[in-house]
Amino acid sequence: MSEASSHRGVTEPLLRVGEVADQLGVSVQTVKRYERAGRIEPIRLSPRTVRYRPDAVRALLAADSHEGE
């Protein structure tokens, strides 16, 4: 069974921490720091398995792009 997030009838695969880091242009440690700070919400599949919704990554990217304005 594949991990997916459903939003408005569109199903997108959930992202691994490394994929999120690549999309944001930051390190895995920074993604984990964002999680602790509440900037991105994780989906815990098990104690050691975390995934992120693509829309949460897009929201973080949008927020960061407007910070300097």
C-alpha positions in Angstrom: 0.0 0.0 0.0 1.4 3.4 -1.0 1.5 6.4 1.4 -0.6 9.2 0.0 -2.2 12.4 1.0 -5.6 13.3 -0.4 -6.6 17.0 -0.9 -9.6 18.0 -2.8 -9.9 14.7 -4.5 -6.2 14.7 -5.7 -4.0 12.1 -4.2 -0.3 13.0 -3.8 2.4 10.8 -2.4 3.7 11.7 1.0 7.3 13.0 1.1 10.3 11.7 3.0 12.4 14.1 5.0 15.2 14.0 2.4 12.7 14.9 -0.4 11.4 17.8 1.7 15.0 19.0 2.3 15.8 18.9 -1.4 12.6 20.8 -2.3 13.3 23.5 0.3 17.0 23.7 -0.5 18.0 22.9 3.1 19.5 20.1 5.1 17.6 17.2 6.7 18.6 18.6 10.1 16.9 21.9 9.1 13.7 20.2 8.2 13.7 18.5 11.6 14.3 21.9 13.2 11.3 23.3 11.3 9.3 20.4 12.6 10.3 21.1 16.2 9.5 24.8 15.7 6.1 24.0 14.3 6.8 25.3 10.9 5.9 22.0 9.2 3.6 19.3 10.5 4.9 15.7 10.3 2.8 12.6 9.8 4.1 9.9 12.0 3.6 6.5 10.5 5.6 4.8 13.2 8.0 5.9 15.9 10.8 6.0 13.4 8.9 6.8 10.2 7.9 10.3 9.4 6.4 11.7 6.2 5.2 15.2 5.1 2.3 16.4 3.0 3.3 18.1 -0.3 0.9 20.9 0.4 2.6 21.6 3.8 5.9 21.9 1.9 4.4 24.3 -0.6 2.9 26.4 2.2 6.3 26.6 3.9 7.9 27.6 0.6 5.3 30.3 0.0 5.7 31.6 3.6 9.5 31.8 3.2 9.2 33.6 -0.2 7.1 36.3 1.4 9.3 36.8 4.5 11.6 39.3 2.9 8.8 41.5 1.6 
